[in-house]
Amino acid sequence: MIRKQIYLDETMITQIRKIAVDKNISQSEVIRRSLFEYIKNEQVKGKIKDPLQELLGIVDLPLADGSENHDDYIYGGKNNA
């Protein structure tokens, strides 16, 4: 993990402390979980793109069986002979 320093107002600190005590987890874990949920929601809304998903459609190949015969297409074989 990477350490980050952030500024929070007193209301947030109080709420984070209460949640941490209620759930018996650290305040850092409360913040991590909150950020995880926020990021997940932003991805669902389409505001944050999955970089791998963006690669879809870049390569236009007429292969329908690439997952089954990938070795033949990559290294040559019966389908590329």
C-alpha positions in Angstrom: 0.0 0.0 0.0 1.0 3.6 -0.6 0.7 6.1 2.3 -1.3 9.2 1.6 -1.9 12.2 3.9 -5.3 13.9 3.6 -7.1 16.7 5.4 -10.6 16.0 6.8 -12.9 18.3 8.7 -14.0 17.5 12.3 -17.4 16.2 11.3 -15.8 13.6 9.0 -13.3 12.6 11.7 -16.1 12.1 14.2 -18.1 10.0 11.8 -15.1 7.9 10.8 -14.2 7.3 14.4 -17.7 6.2 15.2 -17.9 3.8 12.3 -14.5 2.4 13.1 -15.5 1.6 16.7 -18.9 0.2 15.7 -17.3 -2.1 13.1 -14.2 -2.8 15.1 -11.9 -1.8 12.3 -9.3 0.9 11.9 -10.1 4.4 10.8 -7.9 3.8 7.8 -9.9 0.8 6.8 -13.1 2.9 7.0 -11.6 5.4 4.6 -10.3 2.7 2.2 -13.7 1.0 2.1 -15.4 4.3 1.5 -13.1 5.2 -1.3 -13.5 1.7 -2.8 -17.3 2.1 -2.9 -17.0 5.6 -4.4 -14.6 4.5 -7.1 -16.8 1.4 -7.9 -19.9 3.7 -8.2 -18.0 6.0 -10.5 -17.0 3.1 -12.7 -20.6 1.9 -12.9 -21.7 5.4 -14.0 -19.0 5.2 -16.8 -17.0 8.1 -15.5 -13.9 5.9 -14.9 -13.0 3.5 -17.7 -11.4 0.1 -17.3 -8.2 0.4 -19.3 -8.6 -3.2 -20.5 -12.1 -2.6 -21.6 -10.9 0.4 -23.7 -8.7 -2.0 -25.7 -11.8 -3.8 -27.0 -12.4 -2.9 -30.5 -8.9 -1.5 -31.2 -7.9 -4.7 -33.0 -10.4 -5.7 -35.6 -9.8 -9.4 -36.4 -12.2 -11.7 -38.1 -11.4 -14.5 -35.7 -14.2 -16.0 -33.8 -12.2 -18.8 -32.2 -9.2 -16.9 -31.0 -9.6 -18.2 -27.4 -9.5 -21.8 -28.6 -6.9 -21.6 -31.3 -4.7 -18.8 -30.1 -1.5 -20.8 -30.4 -2.2 -21.5 -34.1 -2.7 -17.7 -34.7 0.2 -16.6 -32.7 2.9 -19.2 -33.6 1.5 -20.3 -36.9 0.0 -23.7 -37.5 -2.8 -25.5 -39.2 -4.9 -22.3 -39.5 -2.1 -20.1 -40.7 -0.3 -22.5 -43.0 
